[in-house]
């Protein structure tokens, strides 16, 4: 049984780890993965068809805890303890819920102190005691009426008839509102900013502007933020950088810092069977700089060591790479190709594409007619991909990877072969 400390308006955790309001989904998953054997039977719940309108949820049924994430920002907004019998809970070192301590109204008042009058939902016979950033919910019998006891909002109960907490929610701010449309009675709460404790000396993305000429990508302008310097005393520091096609790997590292991972493109597995395989040294492989918190991959040419491709990830649940990257908040404006019809040249307005655009809208505006390439990923252990195939559409210098629910999984920006300038080969030790 987990023994956890509640910090209202902030977190739920212990000495070695904690779930903090505002933290990214991937950071919560990393905590759970580090506690394999302690936290078990974890479920991820999401809407395949409406991933932007339905909360993203991590459910831990064996511990009675549910983490609720904003579906757009993918940051933790509510921590819900829905089965009080499966977990021990403390506040400021004082235990108020365990197999030995019953979390009654009197116990909550003793541990947390007085509060303003509680709220009573007569339709669901549910009584709530609300503190800033923390709410307790008590199921009550319909024969009890709201009243006041001990100077705070409570119900009048006979001796030994006090109800016990059925659910606890931790949230940001002072808003505590039972949703009549939600049968679980979750409270609506604002979404906090990413806590400073979750920055971990990494750059995080606010916005990515794709800079283009009429029909070709030139560069990416990244608006980022990170921890402020100790000299300035500020909590965060805003950074803006531009990375271009043809930039060296040293230039990209100076602009975006060292990548989270360096990944070499897979070699041709059939090369060893070729007659010349033993006589020729293997060619160098192109390589990626992976920036997971920016939702960005940068591909470098193995010969010139210069940028030849950018990959922007949208991190939708249900995709093969979900949870590897934060969502890249990009804005891409495309000038459609001119359409010739009946000897007339038709010009159409520019189309703006973001991480939240649906492919049916984009393809209709751009009039993309070519058939897609089906992309089916599988792991190295020859297991099948449980999420199914995605579909890749090419347009100008862009490759759109589209999921079966019509959302864009990633956008690849590249330089066509004929347009790449020739660079001197850099020697890298």
Buried (B, 14 or more C-beta within 10 A) or exposed (E): EBEBBBBBBBBBBEEEBBBBBBBBBBBBBBBBEEBEEEBEEBEBEBBBEEBBEBBBBBBBBBBBBBBBBBBBBBBBBBBBBBBBEBBBBBBEEEBBBBEEBBBBBBBBBEBBEEBEBBBBBEEBBBBBBBBBBBBBBBEBEEEBEBEEBEEBBBBEBEEEEBBBBBBBBBBBEEEBEBEEEEEEBBBEBEBBBBBEBBBEEBBBBEBBBBEBEEEBBBBBBBBBBBBBEEEEEEEBBEBEBEBBBBBBBEBBBEBBBEBBEEBEEEEEEEEEEEEEEEEEEEEEEBBBBBBBBBBBBBBBBBEBBBBBBBBBBBBBBBBBBBBBBBBBBBEBEBBBBEEEEEEEEEEEEEBEBBBBBBBEEBBEBBEBEEEBEEBEEEEEEEEEBEBEBBBBBBBBBBBBBBBEBBBBBBBBBBBEEEEBEEEEEEEEE
